Amino acid sequence: MAEEKRVVKCSLGARITHWSHTICWFILLFSGLIMFSDWFGWLTPVFGGANGANLFHRIFAVAFAAVPLFGLLYKPESFAGWMKEAATWGKDEIKFMMMFPFDLIGLKVYMPPQDRVNAGQKFNSFFFPIIGLLIGLSGVVMWFAHAFPMWMVRLAYPTHNICWILGTMQLMFHAYLGSLHPGSGESFWAMFGDGTVRASWAKHHHTKWYNETYGDDA
Amino acid sequence: MANKGYLVDTSKCIGCRGCVVACKQWNQLPAEKTRFQGTYQTVPDLTGNTLTMISFHEYEENGKMEWYFTKRQCMHCLEPACMKVCPQKAISVNENGAVVRDYDKCIGCQYCAAACPFNVPRYNKETDKETKCSLCTERTAEGELPACVKACITGALQYGDRDELLGVAKKRVGELRAEYPKANVYGEKEAGGTNILYVLADEPEKYGFESDPKVSTAIYAWQDIIKPYFPWLIALTGAVSVFSFFSTRLLGVGKEEAHEGESIDG
């Protein structure tokens, strides 16, 4: 097939933030597991000992927080636009969520037309930032424990745990749905590649967005 | 074996701090450089190098100065919260009931400091470990007294079986009640009971103790619910994803819409 028309789905800022968070999340997860349970003692040498893991955890925690904060300050309108996109819920979004479990296991169901981000991705657009914010705040309290009252420190530990566990739980879905799930290859390479997808794929998976944005010259 | 500990009879303590020096000497801990704060208390708080201290509390009551002082160190809880939260299982209870740490296993995460209802464990920067009193486990194993007890010149510190010491403490409180009506035993039931017992002549707050110390609910939620059960959620979504990977392929999804989208494995 000849070169097909491509459309931009993921902006450079979105890709940089996503990349940095992908790397940070995994390094933070593995270095943090050492501090979660002695089950993960075998991971210790990877970071040069428990103290090394502790250091890695702090360095990448700063990066984890700094990249989106920088993006937020540099292009607040971009973040606002994303949030507005994610906050737009209608019948199609609800239908999508209801039909999603069937689609997930491979049954053929009618999926209503979606925006640039589908209903599941809209859910994640709120889920992950909230998790990120809470894990960051609880992390600050744990790091600088002496500067905070004891009850906050005691609350920070379970909060940090709930956040990484729920975050990693959702990450399993997110990673699978964005890569090996049939039809996801395009968006995977859009996020980790040059940000573009084939126009026909965009039309099929994100119909509403495609028609609004590229509809005229389709 | 029966739980062993010691009794701190504050009514016999003269605040000489011999116990503090003996502790430093036995554990080979350096002195702290501190500034005079207008009190007899030599160190502001326990630190990674100060495992026990005498805390001084001054109050003006009925127009005259009242002075309260007591020894502070690890209480050696019967149900130690620090042991519960330690992710490296570096904390254990020895055959005498003392709560001891394995410094080779400690990674300096300081979870124990947050969990302790008595706010005792302290971080030592030089060693990158969390420290606290071990009830001189290596001395008592050889039949010696803990260093602080051995140094006490007034008999305010008394080492022995917890049950026996409890009897001694209650008897002593009975005697003190005539002059000090609020005299009480501290450590019998506090935070589930501790191996270190106190005879206090007045309310625990006056000595800087909490009257009803408890392990925080947040710590229980963290250790008893979140840690053992929540990780299964990750396994669940992982399993659903694997299931979907195979079921979508078995059901042939994507074959006729291959043009619209392919998975990265083609």
Chai-1 contact restraints between the chains, C-beta under 6 A:
chainA,res_idxA,chainB,res_idxB,connection_type,confidence,min_distance_angstrom,max_distance_angstrom,comment,restraint_id
A,M35,B,P87,contact,1.0,0.0,6.0,A-B,restraint_1
A,M35,B,C109,contact,1.0,0.0,6.0,A-B,restraint_2
A,F36,B,P87,contact,1.0,0.0,6.0,A-B,restraint_3
A,S37,B,P87,contact,1.0,0.0,6.0,A-B,restraint_4
A,D38,B,Q88,contact,1.0,0.0,6.0,A-B,restraint_5
A,D38,B,K89,contact,1.0,0.0,6.0,A-B,restraint_6
A,A50,B,I107,contact,1.0,0.0,6.0,A-B,restraint_7
A,N51,B,D128,contact,1.0,0.0,6.0,A-B,restraint_8
A,L104,B,S244,contact,1.0,0.0,6.0,A-B,restraint_9
A,I105,B,S244,contact,1.0,0.0,6.0,A-B,restraint_10
A,I105,B,S247,contact,1.0,0.0,6.0,A-B,restraint_11
A,G106,B,S247,contact,1.0,0.0,6.0,A-B,restraint_12
A,G106,B,T248,contact,1.0,0.0,6.0,A-B,restraint_13
A,G106,B,L251,contact,1.0,0.0,6.0,A-B,restraint_14
A,G106,B,V253,contact,1.0,0.0,6.0,A-B,restraint_15
A,V153,B,A114,contact,1.0,0.0,6.0,A-B,restraint_16
A,R154,B,A114,contact,1.0,0.0,6.0,A-B,restraint_17
A,R154,B,S216,contact,1.0,0.0,6.0,A-B,restraint_18
A,R154,B,A218,contact,1.0,0.0,6.0,A-B,restraint_19
A,R154,B,I219,contact,1.0,0.0,6.0,A-B,restraint_20
A,L155,B,A218,contact,1.0,0.0,6.0,A-B,restraint_21
A,Y157,B,W222,contact,1.0,0.0,6.0,A-B,restraint_22
A,P158,B,A218,contact,1.0,0.0,6.0,A-B,restraint_23
A,P158,B,A221,contact,1.0,0.0,6.0,A-B,restraint_24
A,P158,B,W222,contact,1.0,0.0,6.0,A-B,restraint_25
A,P158,B,I226,contact,1.0,0.0,6.0,A-B,restraint_26
A,N161,B,I226,contact,1.0,0.0,6.0,A-B,restraint_27
A,I162,B,I226,contact,1.0,0.0,6.0,A-B,restraint_28
A,I165,B,F230,contact,1.0,0.0,6.0,A-B,restraint_29
A,I165,B,P231,contact,1.0,0.0,6.0,A-B,restraint_30
A,T168,B,I234,contact,1.0,0.0,6.0,A-B,restraint_31
A,M169,B,L233,contact,1.0,0.0,6.0,A-B,restraint_32
A,M169,B,I234,contact,1.0,0.0,6.0,A-B,restraint_33
A,M169,B,T237,contact,1.0,0.0,6.0,A-B,restraint_34
A,M172,B,T237,contact,1.0,0.0,6.0,A-B,restraint_35
A,M172,B,G238,contact,1.0,0.0,6.0,A-B,restraint_36
A,M172,B,S241,contact,1.0,0.0,6.0,A-B,restraint_37
A,F173,B,T237,contact,1.0,0.0,6.0,A-B,restraint_38
A,Y176,B,S241,contact,1.0,0.0,6.0,A-B,restraint_39
A,S179,B,I264,contact,1.0,0.0,6.0,A-B,restraint_40
A,L180,B,F245,contact,1.0,0.0,6.0,A-B,restraint_41
A,L180,B,S263,contact,1.0,0.0,6.0,A-B,restraint_42
A,P182,B,T248,contact,1.0,0.0,6.0,A-B,restraint_43
A,P182,B,V253,contact,1.0,0.0,6.0,A-B,restraint_44
A,P182,B,G254,contact,1.0,0.0,6.0,A-B,restraint_45
A,P182,B,S263,contact,1.0,0.0,6.0,A-B,restraint_46
A,G183,B,G254,contact,1.0,0.0,6.0,A-B,restraint_47
A,G183,B,G261,contact,1.0,0.0,6.0,A-B,restraint_48
A,S184,B,S263,contact,1.0,0.0,6.0,A-B,restraint_49
A,G185,B,E262,contact,1.0,0.0,6.0,A-B,restraint_50
A,G185,B,S263,contact,1.0,0.0,6.0,A-B,restraint_51
A,G185,B,I264,contact,1.0,0.0,6.0,A-B,restraint_52
A,E186,B,G261,contact,1.0,0.0,6.0,A-B,restraint_53
A,F188,B,I264,contact,1.0,0.0,6.0,A-B,restraint_54
A,S200,B,E260,contact,1.0,0.0,6.0,A-B,restraint_55
A,W201,B,E260,contact,1.0,0.0,6.0,A-B,restraint_56
A,W201,B,G261,contact,1.0,0.0,6.0,A-B,restraint_57
A,H204,B,E260,contact,1.0,0.0,6.0,A-B,restraint_58
